């Protein structure tokens, strides 16, 4: 038995958490460089604000309806997410953090002791009490059904935010109401193919022959059919598998045409990628750098190229990885172009001690590992990221991601803690 706990309008809810003056006011959150709308409060949704729409297209409506606008505050969202997951971990024997705002809980055996609907209501109350975030809860014997249950908990106010699908008859009633696109793993292209076969609802998909689905589509969709019929095919992943590669990339707030600006960008991306690498206790053997201009600027020359280099011994040392990245950048750089994006990727990852080096290659220095550990501890402390940086990262800053409507780091920066006056 699974429960899917999903935070309601998470980004917008985080922004409202420390701003009681925003109660009832529509909120939208913008993407990188304040380009498109990536999150909306319930009030903004009711006004017809669409996801992924460019800000300039709805600016007039935003001004007219007095909608609050925020740049993406990833430090705030990540910290509030961690607090929500901590509460959930205390209420279930096992948990899978599926994304920043949702998690699966293992409820095996709990249904024999108390009502799962009441349990879901208690979860909602506890999360709100400890974090101020409202959540919806979907409960079902499979993860796919739990996803549908959670969707119903958000869509139908009469459920009070909790839907329990342990009853097969209730499962069938909900499946009949749900369109194909609400089924976990069924995208637009697949739904069109299914609709051509006369399969137009979640219930119609559940009624399909599993062997026929496997032969005409895929094993994955066949497992989805089984899950819609209450047969678990996906278990809880308490420890997500480590990433096979780490990518750090951003579009620039303004086009870059000077090499020092690009060097600064690559240095920052390299340091951030190396930090992520150390967070999962891994070492990288391959460094890749890419740069590109705007493919949609027809009046300009389009240029997109990448270069890679393999290390003799895997490393997580920001200094070594950044040195290689700068060398690769030099081979890629073409003057007199206006670059819109660049990035660095670390791949061919190893756990420490799992790589057999050459007899004549020196092992990574323990002193280097201790230095990187000290840098991470300082940068991840309460004074905010970037307290210790490499000189190359500070060559220029005008290209950095534009976030003109960024809210304070209320919970992760000592200098930005909320002030309460009694």
N, C-alpha and C positions, 0 to 999 in steps of 0.2 A: 504494500500500500504506500502511495506517494502523496505528498502535498507539495504543490508549487506555490510559493509565496512570492508575490510580485509587488514592488512598490508602485504606487499610483502616481503617474506623471512625475517621475522621480526628480529629474533636473529642476523642473519648476518648483516642486515641493521643497527641495533643498534651498532654493533662493528665497522662498517665503518663510523658511524656518526661523530666521533671525530678523525678519521684517514683518512684524504684526500689522504694520500699516498697509501691507499688500493683501490682507484678507479680502477675498471676494473680487480682487482686481485681476483681469486677464494678464498672463505672463507668457512670454516666449523666450527661448534660449537659442542663441545663434551658434553656427558652426565655426570652425577655424577661420580667422580673418574676418569674422562677423559677416559672412557671406549669405548663408541660408538658414532657415529656421529648422532646428533639429529637435526641439522639444516644446510642448505647449501645455499650459494648464487646462483644466476642464473648461474654464470660462472662455479661454481662447479658442478651444475646439468648437464650442457652441457658437462662436462668432464666425465660424467657417474658415479659420486660418488653417491652411494645409501644411503638411510636412514637406520639407525639402524645397519650399518655395523661396526664391531669392528675396532678400529683405526689401530691396528697392521696389519690387512689384506690389508689396502690401504696405509700404510706408505710409501712404495716405490713410488707409484704414486704421493702421496702428495709431497714428496721431489722432484720428477722429474718435476712436474708441478708448483712448487713454490706456493703451496696452503697455505694460512694463517690459522693457527689453534688457536682456543680460547676455554678456559674452559667456562662453563656456568656462566654468570654474572647476577644472578637473581636480584640483587639490581638495576643494570642498566636497565634491561629489564622491570622490574616493574615500574620504574619511568617514562621511556619513554612511556610505555603503558598508564599510568595515564595522561600524557600530551596529547596524541592522543585522549583519551576519553573526556578530557575537551574541546578540540576543537569541537568534534562531538556533545557534549551536547549543545553547543551554536548554532548549526545549525539545530536542529530538536526539535519538541515539546516533544518527549519522546525517550528514548534510552534504550536498553538492552545490557549490556556488557556481551557478550557470552563467551569470553575467553580473554587471555592476549593480543591477537592481532586482535580480530574481535568483531564487535558490530552490532546489528540490530537497525535501525532507523525507527520510525513511520512517514511515509510521507502522512498520510491520509489527503486528501483535497488539498495537495500542487500541484497535477497534473492539477488542474483547473486554476492555476495562472501562471505557467511557464513550460517550457520543463524540464522533469525529467532527461533527458540526460545532459542538460546544468547544472542542479543542481548537478548531480554527478561529472561533471568536476570541478565545483566550490569547491566541497568537497575535491577532490583530491588536488587542488591547495592550499586550505587553510591549510590542514593537513601538506603538504610538507613545506609551508611557515613558519608555526609555530613550526614544530618539525623536519623537515628534513627527514621524513619517507614517502616513496611512498606507496600508497594504491590502491586497486582495488575496484570498486563499482558495485554491482549487484542489480538491481531494479526490483521488481515483486509484484503481488498482494498477494503472499503467501511467507512464510519463506522458504519453500522447493524450490520453483522456484527462490527465491532470491539467495539461495546457488548455484544453477546451473548457474544462471546469473553471479555470481561472478567468478565461475570457468571459464566460457567462457571469461570473461573480462581479466583473467590472461593468458588464452591459445591463444587467437587470437589477435595479435598486432594491427590489423585494427580497433579494438574497442576503442583503446586509453585508455584502462583501465576502461571503463564504458559500461555496457550492460543493456538496458531497455527492460523488457519483459512485458510491459503493453499490447502490441498487441498480441491477442490470436494466430494469424497466426505465429508470430515470436516465440512464445512459442513452437508451434508444430515443427517448423523447428529445434530449438535447441534440443528438446527432442529426435528427430530422430538421432541426432549426438552423444548424450551422452550415454555411456555404463551404465549398471545397477549400477556398483560400485561407480559412481559419484553421485548417488541419496542419499540424506541425510538420514541416518538411515538404509541403505541397506549394510550390511557387506558381507564378502566373503562367509560365510556359507549360508546365506539367498540367495545371488545371485546364488549360485550353485543350490539350490532348485528351484528357479524361472526359471533358464535356462533349467532345466529338464522338465519344463512345456512349454517350447518354448518361454519364456519371456526373451528376450536378450537385450533389450534397454530400456531407460527411457520412450520412446514413447509407447513401447509395454506394459509396466507396467501401464502407464496412461490410456491405452485403456481397461484395465481389468475391469470386473464387480466388483463393490465395495462389494456387498454382497458375491460374490464368494471368494474374497480375505479375507474378514472377517471370513468366515466359515472355510477356509483352512489354514489361516495363523494367523492373529491377527487384533485386532481393530487398533493398531498402524499403521500397514502397510496399512489398509484400509483408514486411515486418510491421509497417504502419497499419495495414489492414488487420493484422493480428492484434496489435495494440488497441485499435478501435473496438475490437471485440473482447477486450479485457484480458488478453494474453500478454504478459510482460515479455518484451524482447530486449529492453534496455535496462540495465542495472544502474545503480547509483555510482557515480564516479567521485569518491571522496577526495582522491588526490588526482587532479587533472594531469595528463601527461605533459612533460616539459616541452616547451616549444622547440621546434627543429631549426628555427632561424629567428633572428631578432632584427626588426626593421625600424628605423627612426627616420621620418621624412615629413616635411611640411611644404606647403606652397608659401611663397614669400608674400609679405604684405605689399611690397613693391618689387618691381623687376630688378634683378642684379645684373650689372654689366661690368663691375670691377672685381678683379681677382681677390683683393683683400677681403671684400665682403663675403665672397664665396668661401674663402678659407675659414672665416669666422663661423659661417653656417655649418660647414662640414665638421669643424672642431666641436661645436656644440652638439651636433647630432651624434658624433662619435663618442663623446663623453656620456651622453644619455644612453646610447645603446650598450656601452660597456657596463654602465651601472645596472641596467636591466639584466645583462648577462650574469653579473655577480649575484644578483638577487635570486636567480634560480641555480646558483652554485654550478655554473658551467664555464667552459673555456671554448673559444672560437678558433678555428684554424683557417677560415677563409673570410677575407674582408672584401666587400664590394661597394663601390661608390658609383652613383649615377647622377647626372644633371640633365636638364632639358629645358627648352624654351616652350612658349605657348603654342600648342598645335592648332589653335583656332585663330591665331593672328595671321591671316592670309597675306598681309602686307609685309610680314617679317619672315626671315629664313628660319625654318624649323630644324632644330637640332636636338637629338636625344641619343645619349651614349652612356655606356657603363664600362667599368673595368674592375677586374678582380685580382687578388693576389693570395696565394696560399702560404701560410706561415710554416716554418719547419717544425715548430712546437706550438700547440694551442695555447692561447693566452687570454686573460681577462684584464690585463693591464691597460688602462686608458691611454697611457703615454705611448706604448708600443702600437696599439691599434690606431691611434690618431696619427702617428707618424706615417704609417702605411697609407692611411686614408688621404693624407695630404700629398703623398707621392703619386697616388692614383689620380687625384684631382688634377695635378699638373699635366698628366698625360691626356686628360680629357678636355681641358680648358681650351676654348676658342674665343679670341677677343672679338669685340664689336658685335656681340649678341646680347639679347636681353633675356636672362634666364628667369623662369617662373618657379622652378621646383628643383630640389636636390635631396639626396638621402644617402644613408649608409646602411648596409645590411651585413650582419654577422651570421655565418652559417658553418656547417660541418662542426656541430657542437659536441663537446665531450664533457663527461663528468671528471672531476679531478682524479688522477690516478688510473684512468681508463685508456690513456693513450700511450703506446709504446714508442718512445722517441728513439732517434738514431743514436748510436753509441757515441758519436762525436758532437751531438747537439747538447748545449747546456740546458739543464732543467730550469723552470721558472724560479726566480729568486724568492725565498720566503719573505725577505724584507720588502719586496715589491707587493706581495699579497697583503702584508700588514699595512703598508702605506695606503693601498686602495681601500682596505677595510676602515682605516681612520678617516679617509676622505668621505666615504659613504656615511659613517656615523655622524659626522659633522653636518653634512648636507641633508640628512634625513631627520635632524633634530627639530626642536620647536621654533627655530629662528627662520625657517624657510629654506627652500632649495637654492643652491648656487652660492652658498657662503664661501666654499672653496672651489675655484675654477682654474683652468689652465689659461695661460696668457693668450693663446690663440683664439679662445672663445670671445675675447673682449676687443678684438680688432675693430669691430663695428657692430651696431645693434639696429640700425634703421630698417633692416630687412625683416626683422622678427615678426612673428605672428601678431596681427592686429587684434587687440581685445580692448576696445575703447569703453566697453560697458561692463568691465569686470568687477564683480562684487568682492568684498574683502575675504581673505582666508580666515574665516571666523574661528575655525577649530584647529588649525595647523600652524599658525604663526603667532608668536607671543605679542608682536607689535600690533596685531590686528584683532585681538580678542574683543568681543562686544563689551561695552561699558554700560553698566546699570547704575542709574542714579536713584537713590531712595529718598 
